[in-house]
Amino acid sequence: NVSGGESHGLVLQPLWDYLHQNHHDLLRSPLFPVALSVTTYFVLVGLYTVLDLLAPTWPSINRYRLHPDKSVTWPNIWSTLGVTVYNHLFFIFPAAVAQWLWRPPTPLPSEAPSLWSFFLGILGCMVVFDFQYYLWHLLHHRVPWLYRTFHAFHHQYNQPFSLVTQYLSGWELFSVGFWATVDPILLKCHCLTTWGFMVFNVYVSTEDHCGYDFPWAMHNLVPFGLWGGAPKHDAHHQRPGTNFAPFFSHWDWLGGTNTLPTPSSYSASEEPDEMKDND
């Protein structure tokens, strides 16, 4: 008989065995986590951008947009995509090369993590990252020099869409990437758990900026208002003194910075600043 803990481990073992046997060299490369994160990001923003372009003529899509009366235009797309490509060429690519040169190959254990440790590890990384980014974000809004020098760039769009996710200064991109890389190491996660967290982190960051309120979005699946999500982050871009946490809501509740989006906040006619380059 197989114990409960061992049976949970067997759930991921066939997948891990397949990856181990067929993609061993790829998975051991220090470049793999970078390639995984970058690929995940561009696939997600590509899907959302297609929705953005279809939304004005497809009511079935536009009805889920937080600002259905404001379209994402080609100038919006080219501007944000240009910054994203610049950041990847001049910040992410050199960092990836440095990892490739100086970090040893990733050790691949023969055993997969148990299903319990896989999800618990991702949750642990989320909790730690959420706290780190809440403090970083709050500090960069409360200290005028930090905001002007580093974070104001991201707030040039007060009605975010997916490509705004990495419309960032190099310092902000480095900070976020550093924590996402280090936290699984601090928590001693299995490499499969680490990759799962990286993919989920990219997914949530993109969803927060996507500008849509889909029924299957995380904030609609997690009960009791514990998750922020796209509506709350959209409210942050319009009321920048609120909703600093990237994932959960508890730090904003405790810090007095939580605010709930209201239907009026989705009306562009009531906002003094229009979406950049939207004319």
Disulfide bonds with the S-S distance in Angstrom:
none
